[in-house]
Amino acid sequence: MALSERIEIGRGERPAALVIKGVRVFHLTTGEFEEADIAIASDGVIAGVGQGYDGMREIDGHGLTAVPGFIDAHVHIESSLMMPSEYEKCVLMHGVTTCICDPHELANVVGTDAFDFYMNASKALTMDMRVRLSSCVPATNLETSGAVVTADELSKWHGRHPEAGLAEFMNVPGVLFRDKEVLAKLSAFDFIDGHCPLLSGRDLNAYIAAGIRNCHESSIPEEAREKIRRGMQVFIREGSDERNLDALMPLMTLENSPFLAFCTDDRNPLDMEEHGHIDRMVARAIAGGVSPLVAYRVASWSAARGLGLADRGLIAPGQRADIVLLDDFEKCSVRKTIVDGIPFDEIHYDVNALPDASSFKNSVKCREVSASDFTFDASGRVRVIGVVDGSLVTDALELDVASDDVLRVSVVERHGKNGNISHGFVRGFGLKNGAIASSVGHDSHNICVVGTNAADMACAVNALRESQGGFAAVCDGRVTGLLPLPCAGLFSDKSADEIKRDLRKLRESVRALGCILHEPFLQLAFIPLPVIPHLKLTDCGLVDVDRFSFVSPSLN
């Protein structure tokens, strides 16, 4: 019996399944260090911390520091571009042992099959991947999605999986104006994740009063501080595109730490390789003057408590044996990750148990396009989507169409429903030639294309039609870079190394076009997202997000 085994190990009456010997334990309860052994039972639970434990297997921890496994409080695994097993391999290298997965992106293409896919994946993985039920499919009525998930369907799924909370609720107007379908979704769940950029005052009160517990969209300290005062947990996000750590670091105090957590939201494998993950967030926070106790709490214990996971976040008896062994404590340099009592390098996958994504292929159903589809008259002053590097919030600019770096942007409906193609203007990409296109277009995932001329824009869209999704770069009618994402047009069934190789090539192709953005395809992917201020473009038209209504590109 597991319980008896733990007690016997804790008392030293029997050897543990695994012991980490002589490691320096960092306690998130007191901020103290303790030289100790960590004894782990066969069920992956810590049974004892102290001196003199013996194990059937032992790891030499001398010279290393042990901290609890890190938690990514909100992530769309589809946005990593990887299958779940490849994602796990990548993040375990950075000490991430738990993630809260919202299959929102896949669900907006294929519906509730996305829930099945990730729940089946969670059973095959060693890390703890907690699957939420996506709340907003579609996110709004201002775009064409591939699927619709109703309140009744969510309620049925929650009945089958009561452990699954409701994922980020981004339809803020629906909450504030008491939309019946929205209220039905909210009332069916006890735990609801949030998404409310720049919400404040009484509207914020109303949103939180609806039962929504957290938000990962805070970008300025005043916004995050108000949310904390109202009892909301703030997830500090560092994705491949949106990066909020530097701005929100002043809030990382001992007093605030229980109300903070780290998340990545959307991060690709090349970015993980070059810039790390939660481990890098911890290191940057400490380098920025944040107390190590606060930084490591936010990475694990605070996230666990805010998410209702009382069995992790400490190195203590009775806690899940998710442990990160560090070479350098302040730099958060990961030597080894132990997840559920299993060292990372000993994890083996049953290939037959991993979910099959083949049914998600052939999802790009738009017609072949031509230059004439992207040729439209424009003169004088126009509304322009102002892209800011590293931010999902776009400016609503009013510029002359001939202004420097004002490019054409279009969104092509790709689910085979109505054939919509909408047009607008964007500034911030810096393209001097060619075009780039993406089938990742949050949240309904239509094809978004930006270019200097109509012919290259058409060529880029057709390249994605042929590859059944992905990212494409085109110059002078020739495809110069392509990363196919054939699984729902969102992710690949290749290895992480293959995806990183293709991303590097694609990055070079885009830079050759003159693009100045750090992650141009992620910036492109968020242009069609009409739930983040201020000006966006969906397949249905240009959206003034602040008014939640369509507007004309022309100001004449």
Salt bridges, closest charged atoms under 4 A:
GLU8 OE1 - ARG14 NH1 3.21
GLU13 OE2 - ARG11 NH1 2.58
GLU34 OE1 - HIS27 NE2 2.79
ASP37 OD2 - LYS21 NZ 3.26
ASP43 OD2 - ARG6 NH2 2.84
ASP60 OD1 - HIS62 ND1 2.60
ASP72 OD2 - HIS277 NE2 3.77
GLU86 OE2 - LYS89 NZ 3.15
ASP102 OD2 - HIS76 ND1 3.89
GLU105 OE2 - HIS76 ND1 3.59
GLU105 OE1 - HIS442 ND1 2.94
GLU105 OE1 - HIS445 NE2 2.59
ASP128 OD2 - ARG130 NE 2.91
ASP128 OD2 - ARG312 NH1 2.64
GLU163 OE2 - HIS161 ND1 3.39
GLU168 OE2 - HIS74 NE2 3.17
GLU168 OE2 - HIS76 NE2 2.77
GLU168 OE1 - HIS195 ND1 2.67
GLU168 OE1 - HIS216 NE2 3.17
ASP193 OD2 - ARG132 NE 2.78
GLU217 OE2 - HIS195 ND1 3.32
GLU217 OE2 - HIS216 NE2 3.37
GLU217 OE1 - ARG237 NH2 2.88
GLU223 OE2 - LYS227 NZ 2.88
GLU238 OE1 - ARG284 NH1 2.68
GLU242 OE2 - ARG237 NH2 3.43
ASP246 OD1 - ARG284 NH2 2.79
ASP265 OD1 - HIS74 NE2 3.22
ASP265 OD1 - HIS76 NE2 3.29
ASP265 OD2 - HIS216 NE2 3.66
ASP265 OD2 - ARG237 NH1 2.64
ASP271 OD2 - ARG243 NH2 3.17
ASP271 OD2 - ARG267 NE 3.53
ASP271 OD1 - HIS275 NE2 3.74
ASP271 OD1 - HIS518 NE2 3.96
GLU273 OE1 - LYS500 NZ 2.93
GLU273 OE2 - ARG504 NH2 2.20
GLU274 OE2 - ARG507 NH1 3.11
ASP279 OD2 - HIS94 ND1 2.94
ASP311 OD1 - ARG312 NE 2.84
ASP322 OD2 - ARG320 NE 2.63
ASP327 OD1 - ARG335 NH2 2.77
ASP340 OD1 - ARG320 NH1 3.74
ASP345 OD2 - LYS336 NZ 3.35
GLU346 OE2 - ARG57 NH2 2.35
ASP373 OD1 - ARG367 NH2 2.77
ASP443 OD1 - HIS104 NE2 3.08
ASP443 OD1 - HIS442 ND1 3.83
ASP493 OD2 - LYS361 NZ 2.82
ASP497 OD1 - LYS500 NZ 3.43
ASP502 OD2 - LYS494 NZ 3.67
ASP502 OD1 - ARG501 NE 3.23
GLU519 OE2 - HIS518 NE2 3.92
ASP544 OD2 - ARG547 NH1 3.77
ASP546 OD2 - HIS534 ND1 2.89
